[in-house]
Amino acid sequence: MKHGFQFLVGEIDFDSSGQSGGDLYGKEDERAAFQRGDEIRGTKTSTKDVNSSYPGLPNNAGSLKQMTPQQVKEYEAKAQKNGLIYNHTWKNY
């Protein structure tokens, strides 16, 4: 549920298979998803659990919302070249 929202607002992308995160996907995205799940389930997942479950992810991969227009153009060129799946219609309000 959270990852779908993150995709829609330009916070995450996916690799060409659509099964794994792309360049914008990092531990902060998983922390946010676990937090949302905890709120729904009434549980508490520790940051340590997230970190140990995703050792290969960067801590903060960034998002389209944090990029300048030039950085977005560079990202889009790289994404198209590498087959990344991203929401190119996101709006930064």
Contacts in CASP RR format, 6 or more apart in sequence:
PFRMAT RR
TARGET T0000
AUTHOR 0000-0000-0000
METHOD contacts of the structure
MODEL  1
MKHGFQFLVGEIDFDSSGQSGGDLYGKEDERAAFQRGDEIRGTKTSTKDV
NSSYPGLPNNAGSLKQMTPQQVKEYEAKAQKNGLIYNHTWKNY
1 33 0 8 1.000
1 36 0 8 1.000
1 37 0 8 1.000
2 32 0 8 1.000
2 33 0 8 1.000
2 36 0 8 1.000
2 37 0 8 1.000
3 12 0 8 1.000
3 29 0 8 1.000
3 33 0 8 1.000
6 12 0 8 1.000
6 29 0 8 1.000
6 32 0 8 1.000
6 33 0 8 1.000
7 13 0 8 1.000
7 14 0 8 1.000
7 86 0 8 1.000
7 87 0 8 1.000
8 87 0 8 1.000
8 90 0 8 1.000
9 63 0 8 1.000
9 65 0 8 1.000
9 87 0 8 1.000
9 90 0 8 1.000
10 24 0 8 1.000
10 63 0 8 1.000
10 64 0 8 1.000
10 65 0 8 1.000
10 86 0 8 1.000
10 87 0 8 1.000
10 90 0 8 1.000
11 24 0 8 1.000
11 29 0 8 1.000
11 62 0 8 1.000
11 63 0 8 1.000
11 64 0 8 1.000
11 65 0 8 1.000
12 21 0 8 1.000
12 22 0 8 1.000
12 24 0 8 1.000
12 25 0 8 1.000
12 26 0 8 1.000
12 29 0 8 1.000
12 61 0 8 1.000
12 63 0 8 1.000
13 21 0 8 1.000
13 22 0 8 1.000
13 23 0 8 1.000
13 24 0 8 1.000
13 25 0 8 1.000
13 79 0 8 1.000
13 84 0 8 1.000
13 85 0 8 1.000
13 86 0 8 1.000
13 87 0 8 1.000
14 20 0 8 1.000
14 21 0 8 1.000
14 22 0 8 1.000
14 25 0 8 1.000
14 84 0 8 1.000
14 85 0 8 1.000
14 86 0 8 1.000
15 21 0 8 1.000
15 22 0 8 1.000
15 83 0 8 1.000
15 84 0 8 1.000
15 85 0 8 1.000
16 82 0 8 1.000
16 83 0 8 1.000
16 84 0 8 1.000
16 85 0 8 1.000
18 85 0 8 1.000
22 61 0 8 1.000
22 84 0 8 1.000
23 61 0 8 1.000
23 75 0 8 1.000
23 78 0 8 1.000
23 79 0 8 1.000
23 84 0 8 1.000
24 61 0 8 1.000
24 62 0 8 1.000
24 63 0 8 1.000
24 64 0 8 1.000
24 86 0 8 1.000
25 57 0 8 1.000
25 61 0 8 1.000
26 54 0 8 1.000
26 57 0 8 1.000
26 58 0 8 1.000
26 59 0 8 1.000
26 60 0 8 1.000
26 61 0 8 1.000
26 62 0 8 1.000
27 50 0 8 1.000
27 51 0 8 1.000
27 54 0 8 1.000
27 57 0 8 1.000
27 58 0 8 1.000
27 59 0 8 1.000
27 60 0 8 1.000
28 59 0 8 1.000
28 60 0 8 1.000
28 61 0 8 1.000
28 62 0 8 1.000
29 61 0 8 1.000
30 50 0 8 1.000
30 53 0 8 1.000
30 54 0 8 1.000
30 57 0 8 1.000
31 47 0 8 1.000
31 50 0 8 1.000
34 45 0 8 1.000
34 49 0 8 1.000
34 50 0 8 1.000
35 45 0 8 1.000
37 43 0 8 1.000
38 44 0 8 1.000
38 45 0 8 1.000
64 72 0 8 1.000
64 75 0 8 1.000
64 86 0 8 1.000
64 87 0 8 1.000
64 90 0 8 1.000
64 92 0 8 1.000
65 90 0 8 1.000
65 92 0 8 1.000
67 75 0 8 1.000
75 86 0 8 1.000
76 86 0 8 1.000
76 88 0 8 1.000
78 84 0 8 1.000
79 86 0 8 1.000
END
